[in-house]
Every structure is written in structure tokens, then in C-alpha cells.
Amino acid sequence: MPFLGQDWRSPGWSWIKTEDGWKRIELYGNELGDNNNGIDLEELCDENKENLFTGNVCEVVAKKRKKDLYNNNTKSQFVYQEKWIYVQKESTRERHGYCTLGEAFNRLDFSSATQDIQRFTYVAKLLQLIARSQLPSLSGAAQKNYFNVLEKIVRKVLEDYHNPRLIKELLQDLSSTLCILTRGMGKSVLVGNINIWVCRLETILNWQQQLNNLQIPKQLSNGMTLRDLPLDMQNNILYKFSDACDIINLGQATPTLHMLSEDRHLWKKLCQFHFAEKQFCRHLILSERGHVDWKVMYFTLQKYYPKREQYGDTLHFCRHCSILFWKIFWQYVQLAPQPKTTCNHASPGPPQPASSPAGSSEVGGWGC
């Protein structure tokens, strides 16, 4: 708006929005002071009525209040629900030729992914990877979104008791990283004020305490339980697990499950699923009878090699149309007819061996 006053230092006229449009306020001196006595300042500065200004003082107050809410209320900021994002292939004058991790984290729908049981583990593993090595690379907006998603994950675990061990590992890695970064504040590239990060670290420690005190209530049901199932069915359930800790914990439930969890063939299949044949051939461990102790070999191999990651749903990248999307939303992003072989899945873990007794072909690294 051009300035029409005589003084070049003047901030301009004051305007008020009415039903007929914007009108200029022409109240000066005592008349302005008398009218201000009947005006409720809180009403003018209400965040839902920011278009109503009667003076420079209230305008400054409203702007300051909006800024404080914008900075402090992180739960309502940067909420996106996009099912896919376009990744620019080449740089142009109008667009840069890369998509940062923070940009992808902001725009993709990670908020609702925490409520999806198929994507929950994948999102938690991705947050753990970011906490270990990529946290300083996130922008301020991505950091707010990161902790908002993390809060929803912790809340879901406290309510549904879903995979608390994984979230404990995530919070432990995140707290260790924040302790190192806050001690070297000024040397490390960490976006934000030191007080903000100290407050976030205290929140993480509070979450850890809540998870450590988490007690899963015993279900009182008169229906069929796990011990009532046939022996073959219980054995098949154990063969569906890909985590050794889950097998050991389930084996402590009943003597029958303990006997099934010590089966050599079960641990052999688990070793073949997570590790390549060349890997466990280098670390053969024989028992007293001369047989291969597959259980001991599994825990030995996981010290040297990463375990294979398995997820219900993952992020995929289409090389044909340069789109990063969730696997369950494949039908929404078919912009052109192309074979599914042009898509690679993005895994938070390192590349794993392709051979697997389970027959799964979803192998790869983040950003492939």
C-alpha cells in the first residue's frame, strides 16, 4: 500500500475490517482515548479475531502472541498428509535438483502412519536412524514434526502396549545423541536454542521413565488361550517370528513353548533368514555332540552383521516418474503406465542379503 502521509517516517494509517470492507480509522487525541475505554483489549488480541485492529499497540500485541503460539505450540504446526512427493531429477532455475530428508519427512504422511500397524515399525526404525546420525541435518520445521510424530508413537505404546522394546531403544539412541550434541553446542550444527533442546531432552527422559514403569495388565478371558492350541499350531506361530527376543520371551510362557523355542531347526531357519550362507559358514559353532549350535550362532552373527529388516509397509521410489510414496498408496501415484519393476523400496537399514527362506525380495537401502 503506498504511503500518502506527509511524514516519511510514519507507519501509515490504521484500518479496520467491517462487513462492507476495510475502513480507515480517523480517531485522534482525546476522542481516540475515550473510545479505547470501552474496547476489550483481549477481544481485539484474540487469535481468532486477528483481522480486527484499532491501534499500533494492539497490533503489536496480536503479532507477538501469534509468534509465541507459532514457536511454542509445536503440535499444530507442519501437519501434512501427502501420500507421495515428487523428487526433482535435475536442477533448473526454478527448482533445485534434490529433496532433503527433512523435506521428505515434513511432506509425507508420517503422522497417520504411526496409527497404522503395518507402518508403525518402519516409522519407528526411520526415527531411530535419524536420531543416530541425521538429527543435525533436519530443519527447524522437520525437528518439530519429528518430535510430534515421536510423541504420538510413545502415546500409542502407552495406550496399546505395542512394541515397547523398540521404542525404548529409539529413545535411548535419541537421548544419547542429544546429550552429545548439547554438550558441544556451538561446535555442532544443531538448529535451535540450547534451552529448547534441554527441554526436549527432559521430555525424552520423562518418556523413558513412563515406558520403564509400564505394566501390561493381565487379560482376564475365559476363551481359548495360546496353550489350548494344538502343538503343531504353536510351533507354526514360533516359525512366524523374525526376532529372537520374541521367541525367547514366548518360550517363557509355558513349558511346552519353552521346549518348542529351543528347537534347533527353528534357530537354523532364523539364521538363514537374517544372514547369508557365507556369513554363518565363517562362524560355525559346534556343540559337544558335534552338531551346529544354531542358537548360539545366531547371537554371534548379530554381533558382526546387521539383521535383515522386515516391514509390513515401506516407502517406495519410482524411477520412472521420480515419486516417493507409501506402498499402500500405489494406486494413487500411477501417473503413467510403467512396470512395478521400476520401483525400489527404501529401507531404514543397510542392504541385506537377497537370499531368504521366506522368499521376500524387498531388499535395499534408504534412498535407493
N, C-alpha and C positions, 0 to 999 in steps of 0.2 A: 504494500500500500504506500503510495507516495506521501511524503510529509508536506503538509500545507501550512504549517505554523511559521511564525517569524523567527523563532529561536532554533538554530540548527541542532542545539543540544537537547531539545525537548523530545521525550519518548513518544509523542503523538497523542492523539485523542483517546478517550476511553469510550468503549462501545458496550452495548447491552443487547442480548438477543431476545426478541419478542416474537409473538405469533405472526406479526406482519413482516418480520425480518430484523436486520440489525439497525439499531438507532444509536446516535451519538449522545452521550451524557453531557448536558450543559449546566451542571450544578457547580457553583463556585462559592468559596468563602463560607459564611455562616449558614447559608442555605444547604450546602453540602453537609456541614456538620450536624445540622438539625435533622436532616433526613437520615443520616447514618445512625442516629439514636434508636430508630425504630427498625433497624435492619439486624437480623440474626446472622452473626459472622459465621457460625458453624454451618448454617444452611447454605451460605454462599460458598463455603470451602468444602462442602460435601463432595466426595469423589464422583457421585452420580450426577452432580449439577455443576460440572466444571466449565460449562459454557456461560455461566452467569457470573459476571464480574462487575463490581461497582467502583473499583479503585485499584491503584497500583499495589496497595498493601495486601489486599485480599488476593490479588492475582499472584503475588509472590508466595503467599502462604499456600495457595492451592497448588502451585507448581512444585513447591518444596515438599508438600505432602505427597503428591503424586510420585516424585522422585524417590522419597523414602519408601513408599509402598513398592515401587518398582525394584528397589535394591534389596529390600528385606523379605518381601513375600515371594520367595522363590517357587512356591508350589503352583502358582498361577501363571508363570512365565514360560515361554518357549514350549508350548504344548502343540505337537504336530501329530497328525495321524495319516501320513502319506504311506501308501502301500509300496511305492517304488520311487526311486530318484534317478535322474539322468546324469551320467558321468561323461563330461565332455572329453572327446578323444584328443583333439588338437587345440592349441591356443589360438585365439583370434583377438582382435582389438576389443571386441565387446565382452568376451568371456575368457576366463583363464582355463587352462587345459588340465586341471587336476581337481579332485574332490577330496578335501581333507577328512580325516577321521572324525573330527568334531562336527563338520558339516553333515556328514552322513548320520552321525549319532543324533543330531538335532532334528533332522527332517524325517527320518524313518520312524515308524510307529513302534517305539520300544516301550511306551507306557502301557498299552494294552497287551503287549507281548508277555509282560510279567504275569498276567492273569490266565494266559494260555499254557496249559501243562506241557504241550509239545514244544513250545519255545522257551519255557522257563529256564531250563538248564543251559540252553545256548546263550541266552542273555546274561545269565549269571557268570558263565565262563568268559564271555566277552568283557564284562565289567572287571573280572579278575585279571584278564590280560592287560586292560587299560591301567588298572591300579599298579601293576608290576612295572610297566615300562613306558606307558604313553600318557600318563596323567598330566605332566607339564605341557604337553603339546595341545591340550584342549583349550579352547577359548573360554571366556567367562560365561557365555551362554551355554556352551556344551558342559561346563562344570556344573552349572545349576541343574541342567537336565539330568546329568549323571547322578547327582545326589538325590534328585526327585525319584528317579527310577529305582535307585538303591533303597530308598525309604519304602517304596511300595513292595519291593522284594522282601525286606525284613518284616514288614507288616503281614504279608501273606504267610511267611513262615510261622510267625507268632500265632496266627489265626488258624491255619490249616495244618501246621506241623510238617510242611512239605520240604524235604531235603535240608534239614538244618545243618548237617555236617558241611555241605558245600558252601553255604552262606557264612559259616564260621571261618572257613579257610579264606573266603573272599575278604571278610572284614579284617582278618589278621594280616593279610598281604597289604590291604589298603592302609591300615594303621601303621604298619612298619614303614611303608613308603612315605606317608605324611610326616612321621617322626624325623626321617632323614631329610626331607625337603624343608621342613620348618626350621630345623637347626641350621641349615645352610641357606636361609632366606637372604636374598641379595646376590648369592652366587648362582643359585639355580633359577631357571626361567619358570617361575610359578606365578600365574596370573592371579591378582587379588591381594588384599591386605592381609598382613600376618594375623590380625585378630579374627578375620573370617575363617582362616584355616585352623586356628586353635579352637574356635567354636565347633567347626566341623569334626575335628579330632575328638573333642569331648562327646559329641553326638555318637560317633562311631564306638567309643568306649562304652557308652550307655547301651547301645545296641548289643555289643558283645556280652555285657552283663545280663541283659534280658535273655539272650539265647543260652547262656550258660545256666541260667536258673529255669530254663524251660522244662516243664514236666508234662509229658504226654499222658493224658488220662487213660485209664484202662477202660476199654469198651465193655459195657455190660450188655451182652446179647445172648439170647437163648438159641440162636440159629446155628448153622453149620460153621465150624471153625476150620483152620488150616490143618489141625491134627486129625480131623474127621475125614479128610480126603484120602483117596487110595494112595498107596505108596508110589506107584508109577507117576501119578499126577503131581505129588510133592517133588519127586525127582525132576520132572519136566519144568516145574517152576524154578528150581535152582539153576537149571541149564539156561534159563532166560536172562539171568543176571550177568552183567558185564563188569561189575565192581566186586572186587574180592572182599571188601569190608562188609558189603551187604550179605554176601554168602556166609561169612563168619558170624555176623550178628544173628542171621536167621537160624544158623546152626545151634545157637544157644537157647532157642525157644523150647525145643523138646529133644529128648534123647534120640528119637528117630531122625529128626532133621540134622542133628549133630553127626550121626552116622552117615547120612547122605552127603553132608557137606565135606566129609573127609575122603570122598571117592577120588581115586587117582585119575580116572577118566574125566571127571568134571574139571579138575585143575589142568589137565592136559589140553582140553578144549579151550579153557580160558587163556592159556599161554599161546596157543595157536591163533586165537582171535586177536590178541593185543600185539604180538611180536612176530617177526618174520622167522623163517626156519633157520636162516644163517645166524640170527641173533641168539636163539636159545641153544644152538649147537655149540657155540663158543663157551657156554657156561653150563655144561652138563653137570648135574649134581646127583650122585648115586646114593641110594640108601644102603643099609647094612646088608640087605639081601641082593644087592647088585642092580636093583631097579631104579629108574629115574624118579626122583622125588619132585614131582611137578609143582607141589605147593610151595616148597622152599625155593624152587627155581623161579616161580612167578615173582616172589618178593625180592629175589636177587636181580632179576631182569629189570624190574621197575626202577632200580637204583641207577641203571646205566642207560636205559632207553625210555622214551615217553610212551605212555599208554595210548591206545587208539581211542579217539573220541567218537561217541555215538549220540546223535541228537534226533529228536522227532521231527524238527523243522529247522531249517538253516536259511541264511541269506545266500542268494544266488546272483551271479553276474552274467548277463547275456553279452557275449562278444559281438553278436550281430547288431544289436541296437544300443549297446552301451548303457544298460539299465541294471541297477542294483535293486533287488526286490526279495521279498519273502517267498519261500517256495509255495506256500498255500495260496498265494495271490498270483499264481502263474497265469490264470485266465484273464487277469485284468491288464497285463502288460504285453500281450502279444500284438505289437504294433504292425508287424509284418510277418508273413509266413516264413518260419525258419525252423529247422530241426532242433530238438531239445539237446542235441549234442553240442550246440554252441554255448551252453550254459555250464559254468563251473560253480561249485558251491564254495562258500567262504567259511572256513573253519577257524575258530579261535586258536586251535592247537597247531603244532608243526605238522608237516606232511608225514603221513603214516604209510606203512607197507600196504600194498594193494591186495595181497593175498589174505583171504579171511574165510574161515569155515562158515561164517554166517552169510556169505555171498553178497555183502554190501559193497557198492562201488563208490560211495560218497567219500572220497579222499581228496585232500588238498590243503592249502594254506590260506590264511587271511589275505584277501586282496588278489587272489589268483584269477 
